[in-house]
């Protein structure tokens, strides 16, 4: 937590790790890293690593002689990732930097991971090009990118509820802004990946309640929390009521389980 002038503020990153990773990002990381199939001894780069759940899973696979490097633009995320990686079997490094100016030499890594990051890049084409640049000639990129918001029911309900209160929901829509599979293939191909496969997967995200879902996003979601922050205090009760009505089909014994769809991009050289 931030208490001094030079101390890194990890408040959002800690909330992300506590709430968002178990409910949403952790299960998806298992799926995507499983498809990437890191091998013992490989060097892996996790771009937009967040608090490092994908990197930690990969580290177990490449141990004992492999290496995993995490890169994220948010210093709070990097700091929490570094703490959580202590004691892993493989060597790990953590760097704060831009995904469109990756601070590593050409042909450094066997595998690049990017879990729910590409849609946030300010220049997606440049991001793909950088990922291509740092891969070795036999390397591969495995990335996950959320599908259309219509197939991600919790966030769709939240956006609908925000817009009914005349709140700008653009930040809550941003995670789903790169959801066209053909567009992804075209941009990856132009960046130098000759073979691009996309698998579309669907899984449940699990939260203890609708209120828990909203609170988790408000405290730990990198993008959506900014949309929720615009909501006036007196409007929060109405928002919760609205989201509850929309998501009622996905609540059982007070637990919220709603489907989320993601594209898994497997690009090889």
C-alpha positions, 0 to 999 in steps of 0.5 A, a space after each residue: 500500500 502507498 504510505 510514502 512518496 516513493 512507495 508503489 501503490 498496490 491497492 488495486 493490484 491486491 484487490 485484483 489478485 484477491 477477487 478477480 483472479 479466483 473468480 475469473 482470471 485464474 480459471 482462464 489462465 489454467 485453460 490458456 497456459 494449458 493450450 500453450 503447453 510450456 515445456 521444461 527449459 523454455 523461456 516464456 514472456 508473459 505480456 500484460 501479466 497483471 499479478 502474474 497468474 499466467 506466469 506462475 502457472 507457466 513457471 511450474 511447467 518450465 522448471 527447473 531450468 526454464 525462465 519466465 519473465 512478466 511485463 506489465 505497464 502498471 507498477 502496482 501489478 508488477 510489485 504484487 506479481 514479484 511478491 507472489 512469485 517468491 519460491 517458484 521452481 523456475 527463475 522469474 523476472 518482473 519488469 514494468 514496461 510497455 507492450 508496444 515497446 517490449 524491452 527485450 532483444 529480438 528472438 529471446 523467448 520460446 513462448 509469449 503469453 498475453 492473457 486478456 491484454 491485447 484489447 487494451 493495447 493503444 496500437 494492437 498491430 504494433 503489439 502483435 509485431 513486438 510479440 513476433 519480434 521477441 520470439 525465437 524462429 520456432 516460437 509461438 504466441 498464445 493469447 486470450 481476448 474476450 469475445 463479444 460482450 453479448 456472450 459475457 453476461 455479467 459485464 453486459 448486465 453491468 453496462 446495461 445498468 450503467 447506461 440506464 443511469 446515463 453513466 458513460 460505460 465505455 471503460 466497462 466495454 473496453 475489455 470486449 473491444 477486440 472481439 472479432 476473430 477475423 480482425 484478430 487473425 488479419 492483424 496477427 498475420 500482418 504482424 508476421 505470424 504465418 499461422 494463426 488459429 483461434 479457438 473460442 472457449 466458454 467457461 463460468 465465472 463464479 462470484 459469491 453474489 451479485 453484490 460481490 461481483 460488482 464490488 470486485 469490479 469496483 475495487 480490482 478490475 483494471 478497466 471496468 472500475 473506472 466506469 463504476 467510479 462515475 456512479 453517484 452514491 445514490 445510484 449504486 443501490 439502483 444499479 445493484 437492483 438492476 444488475 440483480 434483475 438481469 442476472 437472476 437466471 445465473 444466481 443459484 443459492 445466492 451464488 452468481 455463476 455466469 458464462 464468459 466467452 473468450 478467443 484463444 489465439 495460437 500464432 506460430 512461426 
